[in-house]
């Protein structure tokens, strides 16, 4: 619900709290992002986003000459193969037009002298041989060990390229090697390609294993007869292990590693293809920069502020939809930056910041809503029936806590002769209190039963009203119905009191009430001081209702209602005009009415003629209408007797 919209006074408090929450979330997520495990979540997000709609290798990408199962079967020699075989491969590839040849094979140990000599003779500056670099950790010291090809091979002109790669904490290869003499970097230089700096760059994968053009080793030994013409012309060739039965990630394998694409296939990628991928990342500008700390923090802050905008006025079911949409948008924007700007801004931090703010403010609003609900229940349980209080608590939007102008029906109920009763019981205040409570309890229950709001108790007087705080389109009808029920309840209560008095030998104090009801425009709301207030009503209509209650005694009727109330209640009750009076505080005379459950139509007609004669001064003390109407409506007999007495006394 929108608390701020209904209660502008709490907006500033909400605004300040939301600002504090937003900055706290930014600080929290920024701190979490520095934890060691956080980067793994960022990199896992990179895996999915960078391989979503992954690009294909460039047109001039390296060709893989795979040392694979068919080659092992065709050559039918134990691995490692004789080095003169590699010499023959190099010569054939060079003859086929290859511009640079990289052998992802380490020739660090001498073999057969003749084989080594044959390989050395075939080598040249267009060939890159793999080297290796590893860290040997011992209790005494950490030692960096570099393994390079035999000096005879480098002396023949071959270039050394370190083929080592570093895996992330989860065993996935993502970050480009930073070696200046790395295998792919050296191969690019040999091929005459321009390269970018690998520092801080992440690898853009081009697909699963065998995404690069691949031929078997044995085919490359005889390209003229076994491969398409000019397949190697002008191309870079990488020779290395590339088993077709690529090992799965759980089993590991020789010279095969997990890449970002492994999240989709679960299979490792051969080292030769990884070197080809590194080559294209360096030469085709496909490598992806990882956002630095300032940019990452800015993205987190922007997402948190965006979430704050979503929940600035309210949190409701739309908040969840907006949060979901914003989360998808963050992921989409991260993907777009990868594709269009080769920049990776992790969506993890911004997404968490956005959700933390939304969830945090929702929690605050829920707690505030619960507090408001408790306040409403506590405040209105004194005035409304439990069902209405529950309805108001479920939907506080029906309540306007500030003053508002509404059309209400106001009821005043007072005990006749209470001063006499109080004087008689002055020595027994407990009995007097019990008597008042026994009176006001059923009267209050009746008000609540008919949907009324109890305004206050003034000694032995009860004040109530209808059509606030909840709307009641039939407020006048309900007020009159409550009044008639209250009068009937007095009959039952007096019967109880009489029986108790007789049984206890105590004096019987009959209770009689007078009720005034008026309908009109009032101001209703919280009235009082800033520390203590009540939900109450003010206005001229209230004063008239009180005057009507006092005037009812003079007419000998227990219920007197105003003109507007009479008009609204007439379709449901027998409403009878009694007189035109000028009450205290009002300059003009106004008609006053009473209401009973029902009255025959003939009696209603007789009463209407009776009132006309009264106003015209045509009534006489012996007018038969007095007897006829008293018999038709015994409850109004005191009124007719009062009018008869006025006629005998010469009153108006």
Secondary structure, 3 states (H helix, E strand, C coil): CCHHHHCHHHHHHHHHHHHHHHHHHHHHHHHHCCCCCHHHHHHHHHHHHHCCCCCCCCCCCCEEEEECHHHHHHHCCCCCCCHHHHHHHHHHHHHCCCCEEEECCCCCCCCCHHHHHHHHHHCCCCEEEEEEEEEEECCCCEEEEEECCCHHHHHCCCEEEECCCCCCCCCECCECCCCCCEHHHHHHHHHCCCCCCCCCEECCCCCCCCCCCEEEHHHHCCHHHHCCCCCCCCCEEEEEECCCCCCECCCCCCCEEECCCHHHHCECEEHHHHHHHHHHHHHCCCCEEECCHHHHHHHHHHHHHHHHHHCCCCCCHHHHHHHHHHHHHHHHHHHHHHHHHCEECCHHHHHHHHHHHHHHHHHHHHHHHHHHHHHHHHHHCCCCCHHHHHHHHHCHHHCCCCCEEEEEEEEEEEEECHHHHHHHCCCCHHHHHHHHHHHHHHHHHHHHHCCCEEEEEECCEEEEEECCCCCCCCHHHHHHHHHHHHHHHHHHHHHHHHHHHHHHCCCCCCCEEEEEEEEEEEEEEEEECCCCEEEEEECHHHHHHHHHHHHCCCCCCCEEECHHHHHHHCCCCEEEEEEEECCCCCCCCEEEEEEECCCCHHHHHHHHHHHHHHHHCCCCCCCCHHHHHHHHCHHHHHHHHHHHHHHHHCCC
